[in-house]
Structures are given as structure tokens and as C-alpha cells.
Amino acid sequence: MGVMRYVPIAILMSVLVTSSVQQHGRQLSNCVWEYDDGQTLDLTSAGNTDGTARWNNVTALDVNQDPNLYTINPCYGFTLGTECAGVAVCRISDLGIPLNVAATSTGRMYYSEADNGVVLEYNHTDPSDPDLVYISRFHSACNGGEEVQIVVQGVQSSTPNQVIHRFILLMPCAPAIATPKTSGPPTVTPQPIIPQSTIAPTTVSKVTIGPPPVTKVTIGPPPVTKVTIGPPPVTRATIRPHPETHGLTAGGVICIIFVSFVCGYFLLGSFYMCCCSGARGMEIIPHVHFWLDLPTLILEGFFFLFSCCGKTQMMETSSGQDYDKI
């Protein structure tokens, strides 16, 4: 009887312990998780179904800690050469050597109490070292966008027996407030991302609430434009003298030609008379007798001119007197 009274207490304790252990759901299919409340987490949209990688050559957040490049296609896998065949993640070293770190056939989903969310995990054993296992863990979070994004945290822990890589899948689901130890994907604040696509923030337009602005209207006669009646203003003109022209006139040109001709006549004539005719003294002047008689000829011309005019006047006077006499 003493032992039987402890049976109800043991049953109550087992019920309490059983109720405190929560499974948080189960995996329905490849990359699909169902929570206890009936909600589902579908990660199938994160991978391409045509055998190609969704993200190529993505760098880790800290390139100093992890300088490798990652080509990723969760859920369906892809093939990149002979080293990465049927993989979800292919790690490429800084020397360009590919390495399989997530075989698609090993994929499984489980709820992580430490991470407070569902984890999609892949692993791959190094053929050259059977004791070394590469593990790739995908955590999911809501970003409220329209496309899936990837955050590569890279190598998080490394031991002689295993190397763990972490990735965050930002799914286009409605963001929700995450509470500790609850089912459903948690909402995290994304760290700097280096994805192939970038989601631009929504631009919020400034809206002013209130009555519309009133335009000021002036009622009255139109403004009068000042008009000045009178003669137009006189513009003061500046009269400039014509510039002086410097040059030879026609008379000057004729004089120069005449003087040149006379000088040439006497010089050439004197040279001819001296050299060809053997003249000496005044005889070397060409036509010397003409030039000596020239003053006399001029005087005779004047006398002849005046004598002719006087004779004509006398003839006109005498003829008039004779006519009167008749």
C-alpha cells in the first residue's frame, strides 16, 4: 500500500515530462516541414529544378576568415565538373579547386533548439579522408521581399573531424514577430548580403493632410503700364572727321612723269652727243640751238598773239564806222 500511493505521482511526473518535450513538427518531403500547428515551411522555391545552380560564386560575409567562393542550389542540387556532381553546395578555393561540401542525397530537416528554428542540413564525407565530414546547414528566415536571397556565413567551425558551413535562406514570406521556443520560421535581421539580385526599398511619398493650398487672387483693375508720349529720345551722334588720305594726285603723277622725261632727255641726249658725235662744251646739250632760241621764240609768240588781237579789234572798229557812213 505504501508503494501504490506513489504511482499517481509517477504518472503525473511522466505526463509533465512528456508534454514539455515538443517535436515542433515533422519533415513532410524534400525541403518541406510541417509545424505542430499545421503551418508549413516550404524551401523548394530556393533551388532551381533544371540542374543548374541558383547562386554562383558567392563570397562569405567575412572574406578574411573564409576566402572561398560558394555555388549553391539547395533542395535539388546541381553538377559542376567531376568534383561537384549531385551537390547542393560546391565550395571553390582561392586556387580555383572545387570541393563537394553538401551531397544532395544526404539532405534532412530537423528543429534546432539552439537555433530556435528548422534547419536543412547536408553532409559529405571526404573520400581521401573518411574521418573528415563536411556539413552544410541552411537556416530560414523571412525577409518580406519577392525573391529568395542567400546569406553565406561560410565556415563557422572547423575541427579535424568536421567542417561546418552555415547559410541563411531569406524567404519571401510575411515577416512575423518571433517568440522564443515557438514553432514557425524565425524572423532575423539580415546581415550584409552579396546575392545576385538586390531588393530595392520601397520609396514612401510625402503626404500632406489638410486643406489644399489657397491661391491668392487679386480683384481690381489691371495694373496700368506707364506710357510716355512725346518725341523719341535723341541719340547723340558723334561726327568723326574723315581720315586724311595720303597719296599722289593725278597732277602730281603727271609732274613726276614730266620731270623724269626731261631729265632722261637731257642725260641720254648729252651722253649720245658726247660719245657718238664728239661734241664738247655746250654742244653736248641735245638741240642746244633750240633751247638757246626758246626764250626769243616765246617772246615772239606773245608779240604775235597780242598784235593779232589788236589788229582784229581795229578792223572791227573801222568796219563799224564805215557802215555808219554808208
ZAPA-806168 format. One record per residue (C-alpha): y, x, z; residue in three letters; residue number from 1. Coordinates in pm, 1 decimal. Example, Ala and Ser with C-alpha at 12.3 -4.5 7.8 and 13.67 -1.06 7.14 Angstrom:
+----------+----------+----------+-----+-----+
!       c2 !       c1 !       c3 !   r !   k !
+----------+----------+----------+-----+-----+
!   -450.0 !   1230.0 !    780.0 ! ALA !   1 !
!   -106.0 !   1367.0 !    714.0 ! SER !   2 !
+----------+----------+----------+-----+-----+
end
This chain:
+----------+----------+----------+-----+-----+
!       c2 !       c1 !       c3 !   r !   k !
+----------+----------+----------+-----+-----+
!      0.0 !      0.0 !      0.0 ! MET !   1 !
!    233.4 !    288.1 !     70.5 ! GLY !   2 !
!    187.0 !    424.4 !   -282.0 ! VAL !   3 !
!    228.4 !     86.9 !   -453.3 ! MET !   4 !
!    578.7 !     41.5 !   -322.6 ! ARG !   5 !
!    691.8 !    345.7 !   -525.3 ! TYR !   6 !
!    557.6 !    205.4 !   -854.9 ! VAL !   7 !
!    860.9 !    -20.3 !   -926.1 ! PRO !   8 !
!   1091.1 !    272.4 !   -856.0 ! ILE !   9 !
!    898.3 !    492.4 !  -1101.8 ! ALA !  10 !
!    906.7 !    220.7 !  -1369.3 ! ILE !  11 !
!   1283.4 !    177.1 !  -1322.1 ! LEU !  12 !
!   1342.5 !    551.0 !  -1349.5 ! MET !  13 !
!   1137.2 !    574.4 !  -1671.1 ! SER !  14 !
!   1335.1 !    288.7 !  -1825.6 ! VAL !  15 !
!   1662.5 !    457.3 !  -1737.7 ! LEU !  16 !
!   1549.4 !    789.1 !  -1882.1 ! VAL !  17 !
!   1419.9 !    624.8 !  -2199.7 ! THR !  18 !
!   1742.0 !    431.9 !  -2250.8 ! SER !  19 !
!   1950.3 !    746.0 !  -2202.6 ! SER !  20 !
!   1769.9 !    925.4 !  -2488.6 ! VAL !  21 !
!   1922.0 !    797.7 !  -2814.6 ! GLN !  22 !
!   1789.1 !    880.1 !  -3158.4 ! GLN !  23 !
!   2122.6 !    786.8 !  -3328.8 ! HIS !  24 !
!   1931.6 !    662.6 !  -3632.8 ! GLY !  25 !
!   1686.8 !    799.0 !  -3885.7 ! ARG !  26 !
!   1670.4 !    950.3 !  -4233.9 ! GLN !  27 !
!   1603.1 !    685.7 !  -4497.0 ! LEU !  28 !
!   1578.5 !    907.4 !  -4805.6 ! SER !  29 !
!   1718.9 !   1220.6 !  -4961.9 ! ASN !  30 !
!   2072.4 !   1266.5 !  -4816.9 ! CYS !  31 !
!   2083.9 !    910.7 !  -4672.5 ! VAL !  32 !
!   2099.4 !    848.6 !  -4294.9 ! TRP !  33 !
!   2088.7 !    513.4 !  -4114.7 ! GLU !  34 !
!   2251.1 !    483.4 !  -3771.5 ! TYR !  35 !
!   2123.2 !    265.8 !  -3490.4 ! ASP !  36 !
!   2394.6 !      7.7 !  -3553.0 ! ASP !  37 !
!   2285.6 !    -36.6 !  -3916.2 ! GLY !  38 !
!   2557.9 !    174.2 !  -4078.4 ! GLN !  39 !
!   2451.0 !    434.0 !  -4332.0 ! THR !  40 !
!   2573.4 !    779.7 !  -4423.8 ! LEU !  41 !
!   2516.0 !    845.3 !  -4794.9 ! ASP !  42 !
!   2576.5 !   1204.8 !  -4910.2 ! LEU !  43 !
!   2419.7 !   1166.2 !  -5254.7 ! THR !  44 !
!   2762.8 !   1145.0 !  -5420.1 ! SER !  45 !
!   2830.5 !   1505.0 !  -5314.4 ! ALA !  46 !
!   2592.1 !   1653.4 !  -5572.7 ! GLY !  47 !
!   2554.2 !   1645.3 !  -5949.8 ! ASN !  48 !
!   2239.2 !   1485.4 !  -6087.2 ! THR !  49 !
!   2235.4 !   1677.5 !  -6418.0 ! ASP !  50 !
!   2107.8 !   2004.3 !  -6271.2 ! GLY !  51 !
!   2449.8 !   2174.2 !  -6258.4 ! THR !  52 !
!   2645.3 !   2288.5 !  -5955.6 ! ALA !  53 !
!   2922.6 !   2069.3 !  -5815.4 ! ARG !  54 !
!   3125.7 !   2367.6 !  -5689.7 ! TRP !  55 !
!   3121.0 !   2717.2 !  -5839.5 ! ASN !  56 !
!   3226.9 !   3048.2 !  -5685.0 ! ASN !  57 !
!   3395.0 !   2902.9 !  -5375.4 ! VAL !  58 !
!   3523.2 !   3152.2 !  -5119.1 ! THR !  59 !
!   3483.3 !   3122.0 !  -4744.5 ! ALA !  60 !
!   3771.2 !   3039.1 !  -4514.4 ! LEU !  61 !
!   3772.8 !   3393.2 !  -4377.1 ! ASP !  62 !
!   3709.1 !   3629.2 !  -4667.7 ! VAL !  63 !
!   3731.6 !   3929.0 !  -4435.8 ! ASN !  64 !
!   3437.2 !   3804.0 !  -4232.0 ! GLN !  65 !
!   3244.4 !   3665.3 !  -4530.6 ! ASP !  66 !
!   3341.6 !   3812.1 !  -4872.7 ! PRO !  67 !
!   3061.4 !   3628.2 !  -5057.6 ! ASN !  68 !
!   3104.5 !   3354.2 !  -5318.5 ! LEU !  69 !
!   2912.6 !   3026.7 !  -5295.9 ! TYR !  70 !
!   2788.9 !   2797.3 !  -5572.5 ! THR !  71 !
!   2690.8 !   2462.6 !  -5420.3 ! ILE !  72 !
!   2522.2 !   2136.4 !  -5521.2 ! ASN !  73 !
!   2375.1 !   1951.9 !  -5220.6 ! PRO !  74 !
!   2105.1 !   1681.7 !  -5237.5 ! CYS !  75 !
!   1987.9 !   1750.5 !  -5594.6 ! TYR !  76 !
!   2004.2 !   2126.6 !  -5639.9 ! GLY !  77 !
!   2058.0 !   2340.7 !  -5948.5 ! PHE !  78 !
!   1934.5 !   2659.2 !  -6114.4 ! THR !  79 !
!   2136.2 !   2977.7 !  -6157.1 ! LEU !  80 !
!   1925.3 !   3254.9 !  -6308.4 ! GLY !  81 !
!   1587.4 !   3354.4 !  -6170.4 ! THR !  82 !
!   1704.5 !   3430.9 !  -5817.0 ! GLU !  83 !
!   1853.8 !   3084.5 !  -5757.3 ! CYS !  84 !
!   1611.1 !   2827.8 !  -5901.8 ! ALA !  85 !
!   1599.3 !   2478.7 !  -5748.2 ! GLY !  86 !
!   1854.2 !   2560.1 !  -5478.9 ! VAL !  87 !
!   2131.5 !   2370.2 !  -5302.8 ! ALA !  88 !
!   2334.8 !   2684.0 !  -5225.5 ! VAL !  89 !
!   2340.5 !   3016.0 !  -5410.7 ! CYS !  90 !
!   2525.3 !   3298.3 !  -5237.4 ! ARG !  91 !
!   2671.1 !   3569.0 !  -5463.1 ! ILE !  92 !
!   2760.5 !   3900.5 !  -5303.4 ! SER !  93 !
!   3069.0 !   4104.9 !  -5383.0 ! ASP !  94 !
!   2843.6 !   4315.1 !  -5608.8 ! LEU !  95 !
!   2750.4 !   4005.1 !  -5811.1 ! GLY !  96 !
!   2393.4 !   3975.4 !  -5675.7 ! ILE !  97 !
!   2278.5 !   3608.6 !  -5635.9 ! PRO !  98 !
!   2069.4 !   3502.9 !  -5333.8 ! LEU !  99 !
!   1892.0 !   3176.3 !  -5255.0 ! ASN ! 100 !
!   2005.1 !   3059.7 !  -4910.0 ! VAL ! 101 !
!   1911.2 !   2688.4 !  -4936.9 ! ALA ! 102 !
!   1599.1 !   2567.2 !  -5117.0 ! ALA ! 103 !
!   1635.3 !   2201.8 !  -5217.0 ! THR ! 104 !
!   1275.2 !   2120.3 !  -5122.8 ! SER ! 105 !
!   1341.2 !   2206.8 !  -4755.9 ! THR ! 106 !
!   1626.1 !   1959.5 !  -4706.6 ! GLY ! 107 !
!   1621.3 !   1738.1 !  -4396.1 ! ARG ! 108 !
!   1872.5 !   1534.1 !  -4192.6 ! MET ! 109 !
!   1899.4 !   1508.0 !  -3814.6 ! TYR ! 110 !
!   2153.6 !   1419.0 !  -3548.3 ! TYR ! 111 !
!   2303.0 !   1717.7 !  -3366.5 ! SER ! 112 !
!   2416.9 !   1657.5 !  -3009.6 ! GLU ! 113 !
!   2606.6 !   1985.9 !  -3012.9 ! ALA ! 114 !
!   2799.3 !   1890.9 !  -3327.6 ! ASP ! 115 !
!   2815.2 !   1519.3 !  -3239.6 ! ASN ! 116 !
!   2710.2 !   1417.7 !  -3589.1 ! GLY ! 117 !
!   2445.3 !   1415.3 !  -3859.2 ! VAL ! 118 !
!   2353.3 !   1749.5 !  -4015.7 ! VAL ! 119 !
!   2198.0 !   1808.3 !  -4358.6 ! LEU ! 120 !
!   2002.0 !   2133.5 !  -4331.9 ! GLU ! 121 !
!   1830.9 !   2358.8 !  -4585.9 ! TYR ! 122 !
!   1649.5 !   2687.6 !  -4534.6 ! ASN ! 123 !
!   1486.4 !   2960.2 !  -4736.9 ! HIS ! 124 !
!   1262.4 !   3248.4 !  -4634.4 ! THR ! 125 !
!   1337.7 !   3586.0 !  -4786.1 ! ASP ! 126 !
!   1034.5 !   3685.0 !  -4999.9 ! PRO ! 127 !
!   1092.4 !   4053.8 !  -4930.1 ! SER ! 128 !
!   1117.6 !   3992.1 !  -4553.0 ! ASP ! 129 !
!    909.0 !   3693.5 !  -4428.7 ! PRO ! 130 !
!   1065.0 !   3719.6 !  -4081.6 ! ASP ! 131 !
!   1417.5 !   3658.8 !  -4218.6 ! LEU ! 132 !
!   1520.3 !   3295.3 !  -4273.5 ! VAL ! 133 !
!   1845.8 !   3178.4 !  -4435.6 ! TYR ! 134 !
!   1974.5 !   2844.9 !  -4302.7 ! ILE ! 135 !
!   2249.4 !   2631.2 !  -4461.1 ! SER ! 136 !
!   2389.8 !   2339.7 !  -4260.5 ! ARG ! 137 !
!   2615.3 !   2069.6 !  -4406.3 ! PHE ! 138 !
!   2829.4 !   1864.3 !  -4169.0 ! HIS ! 139 !
!   3002.6 !   1549.6 !  -4292.5 ! SER ! 140 !
!   3346.3 !   1410.7 !  -4215.3 ! ALA ! 141 !
!   3581.0 !   1150.5 !  -4361.1 ! CYS ! 142 !
!   3891.9 !   1261.6 !  -4549.0 ! ASN ! 143 !
!   4015.6 !    922.8 !  -4672.8 ! GLY ! 144 !
!   4050.3 !   1059.3 !  -5027.3 ! GLY ! 145 !
!   3895.1 !    959.5 !  -5356.6 ! GLU ! 146 !
!   3677.5 !   1266.2 !  -5424.8 ! GLU ! 147 !
!   3429.8 !   1470.9 !  -5227.0 ! VAL ! 148 !
!   3559.8 !   1806.7 !  -5109.3 ! GLN ! 149 !
!   3381.3 !   2110.2 !  -4971.4 ! ILE ! 150 !
!   3487.5 !   2348.1 !  -4695.3 ! VAL ! 151 !
!   3293.1 !   2674.6 !  -4685.4 ! VAL ! 152 !
!   3289.1 !   2817.3 !  -4335.6 ! GLN ! 153 !
!   3044.1 !   3081.6 !  -4454.7 ! GLY ! 154 !
!   2821.8 !   3295.0 !  -4233.6 ! VAL ! 155 !
!   2865.3 !   3176.1 !  -3874.2 ! GLN ! 156 !
!   2588.1 !   3365.7 !  -3700.8 ! SER ! 157 !
!   2354.7 !   3640.1 !  -3807.4 ! SER ! 158 !
!   2052.1 !   3783.0 !  -3630.1 ! THR ! 159 !
!   1763.0 !   3998.5 !  -3751.4 ! PRO ! 160 !
!   1555.0 !   3681.0 !  -3791.2 ! ASN ! 161 !
!   1800.8 !   3426.7 !  -3932.7 ! GLN ! 162 !
!   2139.1 !   3392.8 !  -4103.1 ! VAL ! 163 !
!   2319.0 !   3059.6 !  -4056.8 ! ILE ! 164 !
!   2575.9 !   2929.9 !  -4308.6 ! HIS ! 165 !
!   2795.9 !   2629.5 !  -4236.8 ! ARG ! 166 !
!   2963.4 !   2388.6 !  -4478.2 ! PHE ! 167 !
!   3170.1 !   2071.7 !  -4430.4 ! ILE ! 168 !
!   3144.9 !   1782.7 !  -4676.0 ! LEU ! 169 !
!   3464.0 !   1576.4 !  -4674.5 ! LEU ! 170 !
!   3352.5 !   1234.2 !  -4794.6 ! MET ! 171 !
!   3581.7 !    963.9 !  -4940.6 ! PRO ! 172 !
!   3518.6 !    718.3 !  -4657.6 ! CYS ! 173 !
!   3777.0 !    537.1 !  -4449.3 ! ALA ! 174 !
!   3885.7 !    761.5 !  -4161.5 ! PRO ! 175 !
!   3793.3 !    634.5 !  -3816.7 ! ALA ! 176 !
!   3866.1 !    743.3 !  -3460.5 ! ILE ! 177 !
!   3561.7 !    934.1 !  -3339.1 ! ALA ! 178 !
!   3449.2 !    890.7 !  -2981.0 ! THR ! 179 !
!   3215.8 !   1135.5 !  -2808.0 ! PRO ! 180 !
!   2843.7 !   1066.0 !  -2828.0 ! LYS ! 181 !
!   2871.8 !    774.2 !  -3070.2 ! THR ! 182 !
!   2690.1 !    707.6 !  -3391.7 ! SER ! 183 !
!   2857.1 !    741.4 !  -3729.6 ! GLY ! 184 !
!   3018.6 !   1035.7 !  -3905.7 ! PRO ! 185 !
!   3293.6 !   1201.8 !  -3700.5 ! PRO ! 186 !
!   3646.1 !   1243.0 !  -3826.8 ! THR ! 187 !
!   3764.1 !   1602.8 !  -3827.4 ! VAL ! 188 !
!   4087.9 !   1768.1 !  -3921.1 ! THR ! 189 !
!   4014.9 !   1960.6 !  -4242.7 ! PRO ! 190 !
!   4087.0 !   2329.1 !  -4233.8 ! GLN ! 191 !
!   4236.2 !   2509.4 !  -4535.7 ! PRO ! 192 !
!   4018.5 !   2417.9 !  -4831.3 ! ILE ! 193 !
!   3957.8 !   2605.5 !  -5152.5 ! ILE ! 194 !
!   3792.8 !   2330.4 !  -5360.9 ! PRO ! 195 !
!   3806.2 !   2279.8 !  -5734.4 ! GLN ! 196 !
!   4003.4 !   1958.8 !  -5703.0 ! SER ! 197 !
!   4308.7 !   1900.0 !  -5490.4 ! THR ! 198 !
!   4406.9 !   1566.2 !  -5341.1 ! ILE ! 199 !
!   4782.8 !   1519.6 !  -5356.9 ! ALA ! 200 !
!   4954.7 !   1349.0 !  -5062.4 ! PRO ! 201 !
!   5096.3 !   1005.1 !  -5108.3 ! THR ! 202 !
!   5471.5 !   1001.5 !  -5157.5 ! THR ! 203 !
!   5646.0 !    747.9 !  -4934.4 ! VAL ! 204 !
!   5958.4 !    595.8 !  -5079.7 ! SER ! 205 !
!   6254.0 !    536.7 !  -4851.1 ! LYS ! 206 !
!   6307.9 !    164.1 !  -4794.6 ! VAL ! 207 !
!   6634.5 !     29.2 !  -4654.6 ! THR ! 208 !
!   6610.9 !   -304.2 !  -4472.2 ! ILE ! 209 !
!   6928.3 !   -512.1 !  -4458.5 ! GLY ! 210 !
!   7175.7 !   -695.7 !  -4680.0 ! PRO ! 211 !
!   7237.1 !   -547.3 !  -5021.9 ! PRO ! 212 !
!   7545.5 !   -328.8 !  -5060.0 ! PRO ! 213 !
!   7862.1 !   -523.6 !  -5146.7 ! VAL ! 214 !
!   8060.8 !   -405.0 !  -5445.4 ! THR ! 215 !
!   8435.8 !   -404.6 !  -5380.4 ! LYS ! 216 !
!   8616.4 !   -637.0 !  -5622.9 ! VAL ! 217 !
!   8996.1 !   -633.0 !  -5657.8 ! THR ! 218 !
!   9154.4 !   -964.5 !  -5766.0 ! ILE ! 219 !
!   9500.6 !   -949.2 !  -5920.5 ! GLY ! 220 !
!   9690.5 !   -844.8 !  -6230.5 ! PRO ! 221 !
!   9558.6 !   -542.9 !  -6410.0 ! PRO ! 222 !
!   9733.3 !   -213.7 !  -6346.1 ! PRO ! 223 !
!  10042.0 !   -157.9 !  -6563.5 ! VAL ! 224 !
!  10046.8 !    150.7 !  -6772.7 ! THR ! 225 !
!  10386.5 !    322.3 !  -6777.4 ! LYS ! 226 !
!  10529.9 !    325.6 !  -7130.1 ! VAL ! 227 !
!  10832.3 !    538.6 !  -7220.2 ! THR ! 228 !
!  11049.1 !    403.7 !  -7508.5 ! ILE ! 229 !
!  11272.1 !    649.5 !  -7684.6 ! GLY ! 230 !
!  11275.3 !    929.2 !  -7933.9 ! PRO ! 231 !
!  10983.6 !   1158.7 !  -7919.0 ! PRO ! 232 !
!  11037.7 !   1481.3 !  -7734.6 ! PRO ! 233 !
!  11188.2 !   1754.1 !  -7943.6 ! VAL ! 234 !
!  10983.2 !   2061.5 !  -7966.1 ! THR ! 235 !
!  11193.2 !   2370.6 !  -7956.7 ! ARG ! 236 !
!  11113.7 !   2575.6 !  -8260.1 ! ALA ! 237 !
!  11165.5 !   2944.5 !  -8270.3 ! THR ! 238 !
!  11301.6 !   3071.2 !  -8601.2 ! ILE ! 239 !
!  11193.2 !   3417.1 !  -8675.0 ! ARG ! 240 !
!  11365.6 !   3628.0 !  -8939.5 ! PRO ! 241 !
!  11166.6 !   3723.9 !  -9240.2 ! HIS ! 242 !
!  11030.8 !   4069.1 !  -9210.2 ! PRO ! 243 !
!  11216.5 !   4327.1 !  -9411.8 ! GLU ! 244 !
!  11043.6 !   4420.4 !  -9729.4 ! THR ! 245 !
!  11030.8 !   4784.3 !  -9813.3 ! HIS ! 246 !
!  10968.9 !   4871.4 ! -10175.2 ! GLY ! 247 !
!  11124.6 !   4959.5 ! -10509.6 ! LEU ! 248 !
!  11307.4 !   4702.1 ! -10715.4 ! THR ! 249 !
!  11292.5 !   4679.5 ! -11093.5 ! ALA ! 250 !
!  11624.2 !   4864.0 ! -11127.6 ! GLY ! 251 !
!  11501.7 !   5145.0 ! -10906.8 ! GLY ! 252 !
!  11187.3 !   5180.3 ! -11115.6 ! VAL ! 253 !
!  11394.3 !   5191.7 ! -11437.0 ! ILE ! 254 !
!  11625.1 !   5456.2 ! -11291.0 ! CYS ! 255 !
!  11331.4 !   5672.4 ! -11186.2 ! ILE ! 256 !
!  11178.3 !   5643.6 ! -11532.4 ! ILE ! 257 !
!  11511.8 !   5727.5 ! -11698.7 ! PHE ! 258 !
!  11577.6 !   6031.4 ! -11479.1 ! VAL ! 259 !
!  11222.6 !   6153.7 ! -11531.2 ! SER ! 260 !
!  11258.0 !   6113.5 ! -11906.7 ! PHE ! 261 !
!  11589.0 !   6302.4 ! -11914.8 ! VAL ! 262 !
!  11455.0 !   6585.7 ! -11700.1 ! CYS ! 263 !
!  11143.3 !   6611.0 ! -11912.8 ! GLY ! 264 !
!  11350.8 !   6604.9 ! -12228.0 ! TYR ! 265 !
!  11568.9 !   6896.7 ! -12119.6 ! PHE ! 266 !
!  11287.0 !   7101.0 ! -11967.2 ! LEU ! 267 !
!  11044.1 !   7064.3 ! -12254.1 ! LEU ! 268 !
!  11318.7 !   7095.4 ! -12513.2 ! GLY ! 269 !
!  11457.0 !   7413.6 ! -12354.2 ! SER ! 270 !
!  11107.1 !   7561.1 ! -12336.8 ! PHE ! 271 !
!  11049.9 !   7484.4 ! -12705.2 ! TYR ! 272 !
!  11387.8 !   7624.6 ! -12818.3 ! MET ! 273 !
!  11337.9 !   7942.4 ! -12617.1 ! CYS ! 274 !
!  10979.1 !   8016.9 ! -12710.2 ! CYS ! 275 !
!  10944.4 !   7875.3 ! -13059.3 ! CYS ! 276 !
!  11295.2 !   7903.6 ! -13207.5 ! SER ! 277 !
!  11404.1 !   8218.5 ! -13023.1 ! GLY ! 278 !
!  11729.3 !   8057.9 ! -12904.8 ! ALA ! 279 !
!  11932.3 !   8219.9 ! -12630.0 ! ARG ! 280 !
!  12218.4 !   8111.6 ! -12410.6 ! GLY ! 281 !
!  12345.4 !   7758.8 ! -12467.2 ! MET ! 282 !
!  12135.5 !   7737.0 ! -12781.5 ! GLU ! 283 !
!  11823.1 !   7673.8 ! -12572.8 ! ILE ! 284 !
!  11956.0 !   7324.1 ! -12486.0 ! ILE ! 285 !
!  11796.3 !   7081.5 ! -12728.5 ! PRO ! 286 !
!  12051.2 !   6920.7 ! -12961.7 ! HIS ! 287 !
!  12323.7 !   7123.2 ! -12798.9 ! VAL ! 288 !
!  12583.3 !   7028.5 ! -13064.2 ! HIS ! 289 !
!  12520.2 !   6657.3 ! -12999.1 ! PHE ! 290 !
!  12571.4 !   6698.8 ! -12627.2 ! TRP ! 291 !
!  12888.7 !   6902.5 ! -12683.2 ! LEU ! 292 !
!  13028.6 !   6635.4 ! -12915.5 ! ASP ! 293 !
!  12920.1 !   6345.8 ! -12691.4 ! LEU ! 294 !
!  13246.5 !   6321.5 ! -12490.1 ! PRO ! 295 !
!  13450.9 !   6320.2 ! -12812.8 ! THR ! 296 !
!  13226.4 !   6057.7 ! -12966.6 ! LEU ! 297 !
!  13265.2 !   5836.6 ! -12658.8 ! ILE ! 298 !
!  13644.4 !   5859.2 ! -12675.8 ! LEU ! 299 !
!  13642.3 !   5780.1 ! -13045.8 ! GLU ! 300 !
!  13425.7 !   5480.5 ! -12973.7 ! GLY ! 301 !
!  13674.1 !   5347.5 ! -12721.6 ! PHE ! 302 !
!  13964.9 !   5406.7 ! -12960.6 ! PHE ! 303 !
!  13778.9 !   5235.1 ! -13240.0 ! PHE ! 304 !
!  13694.1 !   4937.5 ! -13018.6 ! LEU ! 305 !
!  14047.7 !   4887.2 ! -12897.9 ! PHE ! 306 !
!  14201.8 !   4946.2 ! -13242.2 ! SER ! 307 !
!  13975.9 !   4681.2 ! -13396.5 ! CYS ! 308 !
!  14064.9 !   4423.5 ! -13127.9 ! CYS ! 309 !
!  14439.8 !   4490.0 ! -13167.1 ! GLY ! 310 !
!  14422.2 !   4465.5 ! -13544.5 ! LYS ! 311 !
!  14236.8 !   4134.6 ! -13525.9 ! THR ! 312 !
!  14494.6 !   3986.2 ! -13286.9 ! GLN ! 313 !
!  14780.6 !   4095.6 ! -13514.4 ! MET ! 314 !
!  14608.2 !   3936.8 ! -13813.7 ! MET ! 315 !
!  14566.7 !   3604.6 ! -13629.6 ! GLU ! 316 !
!  14939.4 !   3601.9 ! -13526.9 ! THR ! 317 !
!  15066.2 !   3680.6 ! -13872.7 ! SER ! 318 !
!  14846.1 !   3418.8 ! -14035.6 ! SER ! 319 !
!  14979.6 !   3153.3 ! -13799.0 ! GLY ! 320 !
!  15339.0 !   3237.8 ! -13874.6 ! GLN ! 321 !
!  15271.2 !   3231.6 ! -14247.3 ! ASP ! 322 !
!  15114.8 !   2886.4 ! -14212.9 ! TYR ! 323 !
!  15418.1 !   2760.9 ! -14028.1 ! ASP ! 324 !
!  15639.3 !   2891.3 ! -14300.8 ! LYS ! 325 !
!  15444.6 !   2702.3 ! -14562.8 ! ILE ! 326 !
+----------+----------+----------+-----+-----+
end
